[in-house]
């Protein structure tokens, strides 16, 4: 199983609802398929998607410019966080 290091998280939900530590835990568990869709959250690795909200598209472009791999944490069909990561 590959190991992943989270480098950046851009969250689009209030900290009171889900904090960065919880988002990182969801990412690590889901990217390794430990808990499939924990509480309705899941991770989707970035593929060239053209229809992103402007703020999400900016985060993706920033992470790409830094050479980081990108994944989305989603709840249902909604992106709630963009994660920049590397494979250790």
Secondary structure, DSSP 8 states (H G I E B T S, - for coil): ---EEEEEEEE-S-TTTS-HHHHHHHHHHHHTTSSTTGGGEEEEE----S---HHHHHHHHHHHHTT-EEEEEEETTEEEEEEEEEE-
